Amino acid sequence: MPERAGAVGSLTYTRRMPVPDDAAFMRLALAQAQAAAAAGEVPVGAVVVRAGEVIGTGRNAPIGAHDPTAHAEVQALRAAATALGNYRLDGCTVYVTLEPCAMCSGAMLHARVARVVYGASDPKTGAAGSVLDLFGERRLNHQTVVQGGVLADACGELLRGFFQERRMNGNPHPLRDDALRTPDAAFEGLPGYPWAPNYLSDLPALGGLRMHYLDEGPRDAPRTWLCLHGNPAWSYLYRLMIPVFLAAGDRVVAPDLIGFGKSDKPKKDGAHTFTWHRQVLLEFVERLDLNKVVMAVQDWGGLLGLTLPMAAPQRYRGLLVMNTALGTGDVPLSPGFLAWREMCAAKPDFDVARLFGRGNPQMSEGECAAYSAPFPDRGHRAALRAFPPMVPEHPDSDGAAISREARAFWQERWQGQSLMAIGAQDPVLGEPVMRALSKLIRGCPEPILLPQAGHFVQEHGRPIAEAAVGHFSR
């Protein structure tokens, strides 16, 4: 314990000053970090101490709170300020298990914290000396004393263990903080969908997001069906067609677009763009080295998918196109689509199962519910909100220019076979839209017209698949 000198008259004396037990308070911060880990958050904890008394605690909570500012230090500062009735925390020490970031360092400087004690260094975002040193900036009007490395091994081991468990506990694809993942239990026992999931997250465009896809049939099959869904569907849409393709000895690959099905779902609507989703699909086809492809598309599966073959024509030999369009931006959007877009804007939480059931009365209740399975709450529905306004409407809209290039490709350079199937009851992309599209596809024969089918024509998919197998086998 240090000594401080003083004097009274001609006498001098020394007075022992209390030294805070940094390790003891850091253990309290570690307990907060462990609570964060138990809640699925990155394990960081903090406590605020004044005169030897804990007056505020906090743990990481940005995921659960949907709050980017809900770091452990900020939570603890808020609690301490409430306890003192003052946003200035003069004379306080903050103990935190991980070196503070720039946001938290700024908050502590603004609060006039006297001292910051942290455990493990953070070489990626640390603002107390690792990446930058805000506390060492002498031009600021408050100086805070910083000490690092207190129980650094214990603090660092908690973080390492947390991330290792994420990687090793049956999960080689850690979930990004800015995304959600529908629990596997939501997909248990879905009628007519027995296939094993496949995942990848190493495509450059994915940035670590996990993408789900079905991959059935022999890898050396004479033909590969690439089945692309739209909004608000997922690969479940092709469950009536996949068995027909497999019975013909073919391979079937059916991905879930990011934001749909079993793929990860970014939390922000703005994460979704035409260009980004197209790039993901281009990389997906390249990654799986798909060849001899017959591409089956509908809705957004066509808006995006019809722009893919011109990037690698040698990979594609056929096109099965159903109730979709090209978003070239120089043709007015159909009245049906504009009505759909307005409905989505007015009722963003529309009932997905009801949507499918209304247009497909032959579907069972369980089949309708399967389309709602990927979207257990509003947070999982960012793609459903983002996709309707993403359809290119103007010449300079994202995706419009590449779609015009695709239109020229299908008109002038397409060398493969084509087949079109139309759900006649579709109010959005029905027969008039599809017949106009057929004129843009070189060599497209007279469409198959299904009088009872609606927008999600794959729900009448078995006869379509049987006709397609015969057509593309000629």
Long-range contacts (C-beta under 8 A, 24 or more apart in sequence): 18-52, 20-49, 20-52, 20-93, 22-95, 22-117, 22-147, 22-150, 23-150, 23-151, 25-49, 25-54, 25-93, 25-95, 25-117, 26-95, 26-97, 26-117, 26-119, 26-150, 26-151, 26-155, 27-151, 28-54, 28-57, 28-95, 29-72, 29-95, 29-96, 29-97, 29-119, 30-97, 30-119, 30-151, 30-154, 30-155, 30-158, 32-57, 32-58, 32-59, 32-72, 32-97, 33-59, 33-60, 33-72, 33-97, 33-155, 33-158, 34-158, 35-59, 36-60, 36-61, 36-72, 37-158, 37-162, 39-64, 40-64, 42-159, 42-162, 42-177, 43-97, 43-158, 43-159, 43-162, 44-71, 44-72, 44-96, 44-97, 44-98, 44-159, 45-72, 45-96, 45-97, 46-72, 46-73, 46-75, 46-76, 46-94, 46-95, 46-96, 46-97, 47-76, 47-94, 47-95, 48-76, 48-77, 48-79, 48-80, 48-89, 48-92, 48-93, 48-94, 48-95, 48-113, 49-92, 49-93, 49-94, 49-95, 50-80, 50-84, 50-89, 50-91, 50-92, 50-93, 51-91, 55-79, 55-80, 55-83, 55-84, 55-92, 56-80, 56-81, 56-82, 56-83, 62-177, 63-177, 66-267, 66-379, 69-103, 71-101, 71-103, 71-104, 72-96, 72-97, 72-98, 73-100, 73-104, 73-107, 73-108, 74-103, 74-104, 74-107, 77-107, 77-108, 77-111, 77-113, 81-111, 87-111, 88-112, 89-113, 90-114, 93-117, 95-150, 97-151, 97-155, 97-158, 98-122, 98-126, 98-155, 98-159, 99-126, 99-127, 99-128, 99-129, 99-130, 99-148, 100-126, 100-127, 100-128, 101-125, 101-126, 101-127, 102-127, 102-132, 102-134, 105-134, 105-135, 106-134, 108-144, 109-134, 109-135, 109-140, 109-142, 109-144, 112-142, 113-144, 114-144, 114-145, 115-144, 115-145, 115-146, 115-147, 116-144, 116-145, 116-146, 116-147, 117-146, 117-147, 117-148, 117-150, 118-146, 118-147, 118-148, 118-149, 118-150, 119-148, 119-149, 119-150, 119-151, 119-152, 119-154, 119-155, 119-156, 120-152, 120-155, 120-156, 120-159, 121-148, 121-149, 121-152, 172-201, 173-199, 173-200, 173-201, 173-208, 173-210, 174-208, 175-210, 175-264, 176-207, 176-208, 176-209, 176-264, 178-266, 178-267, 178-268, 178-271, 179-209, 179-264, 179-265, 179-266, 179-267, 180-264, 180-265, 180-267, 180-379, 180-380, 181-210, 181-264, 181-265, 182-262, 182-265, 182-373, 182-374, 182-375, 182-376, 182-380, 183-376, 186-373, 186-374, 186-376, 187-262, 187-373, 187-374, 190-236, 190-366, 190-370, 190-373, 191-364, 191-366, 191-367, 191-370, 192-239, 192-240, 192-367, 193-236, 193-239, 193-370, 195-242, 197-262, 199-262, 200-284, 200-287, 202-287, 203-280, 203-283, 203-284, 203-287, 204-283, 205-276, 205-279, 205-280, 205-283, 206-258, 206-280, 206-283, 209-258, 209-263, 209-264, 209-266, 210-263, 210-264, 211-255, 211-256, 211-258, 211-263, 211-264, 211-280, 211-284, 212-255, 212-256, 212-261, 212-262, 212-263, 213-253, 213-254, 213-255, 213-256, 213-284, 214-242, 214-252, 214-253, 214-254, 214-255, 215-251, 215-252, 215-253, 215-288, 216-242, 216-246, 216-251, 216-252, 217-245, 217-246, 217-249, 217-250, 217-251, 217-252, 218-249, 218-251, 219-251, 221-249, 221-250, 221-251, 221-292, 222-249, 222-250, 222-292, 223-248, 223-250, 223-251, 223-292, 223-294, 223-317, 223-318, 223-472, 224-250, 224-251, 224-252, 224-253, 224-290, 224-291, 224-292, 224-293, 224-294, 225-250, 225-251, 225-252, 225-253, 225-254, 225-293, 225-294, 225-295, 225-296, 225-320, 226-253, 226-254, 226-285, 226-290, 226-293, 226-294, 226-295, 226-296, 226-305, 227-252, 227-253, 227-254, 227-296, 227-301, 228-254, 228-255, 228-257, 228-281, 228-295, 228-296, 228-297, 228-298, 228-300, 228-301, 228-302, 228-304, 228-305, 229-254, 229-256, 229-257, 229-260, 229-261, 229-298, 229-299, 229-300, 229-301, 230-298, 230-299, 230-300, 230-301, 230-302, 230-303, 230-324, 231-260, 231-299, 231-300, 231-383, 231-384, 231-387, 231-388, 232-260, 232-352, 232-355, 232-371, 232-375, 232-383, 232-384, 232-387, 233-260, 233-299, 233-371, 233-456, 234-260, 234-261, 234-262, 234-263, 234-371, 234-374, 235-261, 236-261, 236-370, 236-371, 237-298, 237-456, 237-458, 237-459, 238-296, 238-458, 238-461, 240-458, 240-459, 240-460, 240-461, 240-462, 240-465, 241-296, 241-458, 241-461, 241-462, 241-464, 241-465, 244-462, 244-465, 244-466, 244-469, 245-465, 245-469, 248-469, 248-473, 250-469, 253-288, 253-290, 255-281, 255-284, 256-374, 257-300, 257-304, 257-383, 258-383, 259-382, 259-383, 259-384, 259-386, 259-387, 260-374, 260-383, 261-374, 262-374, 265-374, 265-379, 265-380, 265-381, 265-382, 265-383, 266-382, 266-383, 267-379, 267-382, 268-382, 269-382, 269-385, 269-386, 270-386, 271-382, 271-386, 272-382, 272-383, 272-386, 272-387, 272-390, 273-390, 273-398, 274-303, 274-304, 274-327, 274-390, 274-392, 274-397, 274-398, 274-399, 275-398, 275-399, 275-402, 277-304, 278-304, 278-307, 278-308, 278-399, 278-402, 281-305, 281-308, 282-308, 282-311, 285-312, 285-315, 286-312, 290-315, 291-315, 292-317, 293-317, 293-318, 294-318, 294-319, 294-320, 294-468, 294-472, 295-319, 295-320, 296-320, 296-322, 296-468, 297-321, 297-322, 297-324, 298-322, 298-323, 298-324, 298-456, 298-457, 298-458, 299-323, 299-324, 299-429, 299-455, 299-456, 300-324, 300-387, 302-326, 303-327, 303-391, 303-399, 303-403, 306-403, 306-406, 306-410, 307-399, 307-402, 307-403, 307-405, 307-406, 309-409, 309-414, 309-416, 310-405, 310-406, 310-409, 310-413, 313-413, 313-414, 313-415, 316-416, 317-416, 317-417, 317-472, 318-416, 318-417, 318-418, 318-419, 318-472, 319-414, 319-416, 319-417, 319-418, 319-419, 319-441, 320-418, 320-419, 320-420, 320-421, 320-464, 320-468, 320-472, 321-418, 321-419, 321-420, 321-421, 321-434, 321-437, 321-441, 321-444, 322-420, 322-421, 322-422, 322-423, 322-457, 322-458, 322-464, 323-422, 323-423, 323-426, 323-428, 323-429, 323-430, 323-434, 323-455, 323-456, 323-457, 324-429, 324-434, 324-437, 325-429, 325-433, 325-437, 326-403, 326-406, 326-407, 326-437, 326-440, 327-391, 327-392, 327-393, 327-397, 327-399, 327-400, 327-403, 328-392, 328-400, 328-403, 328-404, 328-407, 329-392, 329-393, 329-394, 329-395, 329-396, 329-397, 329-399, 329-400, 329-401, 329-403, 329-404, 330-395, 330-400, 330-404, 333-391, 333-393, 334-428, 334-429, 334-432, 334-433, 336-426, 336-427, 336-428, 336-429, 336-430, 336-433, 337-391, 337-428, 337-429, 339-427, 339-428, 340-388, 340-427, 340-428, 341-388, 341-389, 341-391, 344-384, 344-385, 344-388, 345-388, 345-389, 348-378, 348-381, 348-384, 348-385, 349-378, 349-381, 352-384, 356-456, 356-459, 359-425, 359-454, 359-455, 359-456, 360-454, 360-456, 360-459, 362-459, 363-459, 407-440, 410-440, 410-441, 410-442, 411-440, 411-441, 411-442, 412-442, 413-442, 414-441, 414-442, 414-443, 417-443, 417-471, 417-472, 417-474, 418-442, 418-443, 418-444, 418-445, 419-444, 419-445, 419-448, 419-467, 419-468, 419-471, 419-472, 420-444, 420-445, 420-447, 420-448, 421-447, 421-448, 421-450, 421-457, 421-464, 421-467, 422-447, 422-448, 422-449, 422-450, 422-453, 422-457, 423-450, 423-453, 423-454, 423-455, 423-456, 423-457, 423-460, 424-449, 424-450, 424-451, 424-452, 424-453, 425-451, 425-452, 425-453, 425-454, 425-455, 426-453, 426-454, 426-455, 426-457, 427-454, 427-455, 428-455, 429-455, 430-455
